Amino acid sequence: MKYVMFIVCDEGVPTAEDLAMLQHDLPGWAKEMDARGVQRYGRELDLPGTASTVRVRDGETLVTDGPFAEAKEFVAGFNLLACSDLDEAIEVAASCPIARVQPLEIRPFADALPLTERASAFARNDDSAGTPYLLTMWMGTSPAAPFDDQAVRAQTGAWRRDLAARGLHVLGNELQDAGLATTVRVQDGQRLLSSGPAIGTEEFIAGLDVVSCAGRQQAIRLAATHPFARYHAVEVRPFYRE
């Protein structure tokens, strides 16, 4: 089963000591996960200030600067995990050195998550085909208009297939309900689990898509064609690049 492991920043920039620990311990953890066959696709995101939020209302595209959620916490990156069940996903997250520094939120995908060569190139930081952007589907407490979830899912599936045929879609799908999220922390060697998302707002992430674009404006245009943007909002964030 595929899970997303969101890396959530809730206390600012890690200390120099924490960064040194991560640089030392993360490569060994990654090697161990690879040996176990836990598929890992993911990247670090740029800071929230680089985000744009896209909505479509009555056929008009509305773009605002900044992230969708106004919260002290923000998603700093993610990994995709292939685990047999939630218990294994929790064990993998708790073993990750990042859990000693920041909370990790685990969410299962609602349906199968196809992973193509484009996803593998993305995981290798190979951006030769285009610059990757994360389109995050944010759901508020009430939609802009009544809609049928199944109808929107069908429309979104068609949107993904069209982008894939054009060489623009890297990976993505809807997530299961936010109530099924588990947040993992490790403090003083003790694993701490809590139910629900790590970002403390009424809004929650309903799904994600990674697209490969020529630049920011194309990513925003693709977000505006996302069926979800007609009812809630799609946040556009670039990935971190050195």
C-alpha positions in Angstrom: 0.0 0.0 0.0 1.2 3.5 -0.8 1.5 6.2 1.9 2.7 9.7 1.8 5.0 10.8 4.6 4.8 14.6 4.9 7.7 16.3 6.6 6.1 19.1 8.6 8.1 22.0 9.9 6.6 23.4 13.1 9.5 25.1 15.0 11.4 27.1 12.4 14.8 26.2 10.9 16.6 23.2 12.5 19.6 24.0 14.7 23.1 23.4 13.5 23.3 20.4 15.8 20.1 18.9 14.3 21.3 19.5 10.8 24.6 17.8 11.5 22.7 14.8 12.9 20.5 14.6 9.8 23.4 14.8 7.4 25.1 12.0 9.3 22.2 9.7 9.9 19.9 10.2 6.8 22.1 8.4 4.3 22.2 5.2 6.4 18.5 5.3 6.9 17.9 5.7 3.2 20.2 2.8 2.4 18.4 0.6 4.9 15.0 1.5 3.5 16.2 0.7 0.0 17.5 -2.7 1.2 14.1 -3.4 2.7 12.3 -2.6 -0.6 10.4 0.4 0.8 10.0 2.5 -2.3 10.9 6.1 -1.6 10.0 8.9 -3.9 10.2 12.4 -2.6 11.9 15.8 -2.5 12.3 18.8 -0.3 10.0 21.8 -1.0 11.0 25.4 -1.3 9.8 27.7 1.5 6.0 28.6 1.8 6.7 32.2 0.7 7.3 30.8 -2.8 3.8 29.3 -3.0 0.8 30.6 -4.9 -2.8 29.6 -4.3 -5.1 29.0 -7.2 -8.9 29.0 -7.2 -11.4 29.1 -10.1 -14.7 30.8 -9.5 -17.4 31.3 -12.1 -14.8 30.6 -14.8 -12.3 33.2 -13.5 -8.9 32.2 -12.3 -8.0 33.8 -8.9 -4.3 33.6 -7.9 -3.0 34.8 -4.5 0.6 34.9 -3.4 1.5 32.6 -0.5 0.4 29.2 0.9 -3.3 28.2 1.3 -3.2 27.4 5.0 -2.4 30.2 7.5 -0.6 28.2 10.1 2.7 28.1 11.9 3.3 24.6 10.6 4.0 23.9 6.9 4.9 21.0 4.7 8.6 21.1 4.0 8.8 18.0 1.8 7.5 14.5 1.5 8.4 10.9 0.8 6.2 8.2 -0.8 6.4 4.8 1.0 5.4 1.4 -0.1 4.4 -0.5 3.1 2.4 -3.6 3.8 0.2 -1.7 6.3 0.0 1.3 8.6 2.0 -0.4 11.3 5.0 -0.7 8.9 4.5 2.9 7.7 4.7 4.1 11.3 7.7 2.0 12.0 9.5 3.4 8.9 8.6 7.0 9.9 9.7 6.5 13.5 13.0 5.2 12.3 13.6 8.2 10.1 16.1 10.7 11.7 13.8 13.6 10.7 11.2 12.4 13.3 13.7 13.4 16.0 13.5 17.0 14.7 10.1 17.5 13.1 6.8 15.7 13.1 6.0 13.3 10.2 2.4 12.9 9.0 1.5 9.6 7.4 -1.5 9.4 5.1 -2.7 6.5 2.9 -3.6 7.2 -0.8 -7.2 6.6 -1.7 -6.4 4.6 -4.8 -3.4 3.0 -6.5 -0.5 5.3 -7.2 1.1 4.6 -10.5 4.8 5.3 -10.5 6.4 5.7 -13.9 9.9 6.5 -15.1 9.0 10.2 -14.7 8.6 9.6 -11.0 11.9 7.8 -10.8 13.7 10.7 -12.5 12.0 13.1 -10.1 13.3 11.1 -7.1 16.8 11.2 -8.6 16.6 15.0 -8.8 16.7 14.7 -12.6 14.8 17.8 -13.8 16.1 17.7 -17.4 12.5 17.2 -18.7 11.2 20.3 -16.8 11.0 22.0 -13.4 8.8 20.0 -10.9 6.1 21.8 -8.9 3.8 20.4 -6.2 0.1 21.0 -6.7 -1.5 20.4 -3.3 -5.3 19.9 -3.1 -6.5 21.8 -0.1 -10.1 21.2 1.2 -11.8 23.8 3.3 -14.7 23.4 5.7 -17.2 24.1 2.9 -16.9 23.9 -0.9 -17.5 26.8 -3.2 -20.4 24.9 -4.7 -22.0 21.5 -4.1 -20.2 18.7 -6.0 -20.1 15.0 -6.2 -16.8 13.5 -5.0 -17.0 10.7 -7.5 -17.6 13.1 -10.4 -14.7 15.3 -9.3 -12.5 12.2 -9.0 -13.4 11.1 -12.5 -12.7 14.5 -13.9 -9.3 14.6 -12.0 -8.4 11.2 -13.3 -9.0 12.5 -16.9 -7.0 15.6 -16.1 -4.0 13.4 -15.0 -4.2 11.2 -18.0 -4.2 14.2 -20.3 -1.2 15.7 -18.6 0.6 12.4 -18.6 0.0 12.1 -22.4 1.6 15.5 -22.7 4.6 14.6 -20.6 3.6 17.0 -17.8 2.4 14.7 -15.0 4.9 13.1 -12.7 2.8 11.4 -10.0 -0.2 12.0 -7.8 -3.6 11.0 -6.5 -6.2 11.7 -3.9 -5.5 10.8 -0.2 -7.8 9.1 2.2 -9.7 11.1 4.7 -7.6 13.3 7.0 -9.1 11.5 10.0 -7.0 8.5 9.0 -3.7 10.5 9.3 -1.1 9.6 11.9 1.5 12.0 13.1 4.8 10.5 14.3 7.4 12.2 16.5 10.4 10.8 18.4 11.5 12.5 21.6 14.3 11.3 23.8 14.1 7.9 22.0 10.4 7.5 22.6 8.0 7.2 19.7 5.0 9.5 20.1 1.9 9.0 17.9 -1.1 11.2 17.5 -4.2 10.8 15.3 -4.9 13.4 12.7 -2.9 15.8 10.5 0.2 17.5 11.8 -0.9 21.0 10.6 -3.4 22.3 13.0 -6.1 24.0 10.9 -9.7 23.2 9.9 -8.5 22.8 6.3 -6.6 19.7 5.2 -4.7 18.3 2.3 -7.0 16.1 0.1 -4.4 15.0 -2.5 -1.3 16.0 -4.3 0.1 16.1 -7.9 3.6 16.7 -9.1 3.8 18.3 -12.5 6.8 19.0 -14.7 6.7 22.5 -16.2 8.7 25.1 -18.2 8.2 27.5 -15.3 6.0 28.9 -12.6 3.4 30.4 -14.9 2.8 27.1 -16.6 2.4 25.4 -13.2 -0.2 28.0 -12.2 -2.1 27.5 -15.5 -2.1 23.7 -14.9 -3.4 24.3 -11.4 -6.2 26.4 -12.8 -7.3 23.5 -15.0 -7.3 21.1 -12.0 -11.0 20.1 -11.4 -10.4 20.6 -7.6 -9.6 24.3 -8.1 -13.3 24.9 -9.1 -14.5 23.9 -5.6 -11.6 24.4 -3.1 -8.0 25.5 -3.8 -4.8 24.2 -5.3 -1.5 25.4 -3.8 1.4 25.6 -6.2 4.9 25.2 -4.7 8.3 24.7 -6.3 10.7 22.1 -5.0 14.0 23.2 -3.4 16.9 23.5 -5.8 20.5 24.3 -4.9 
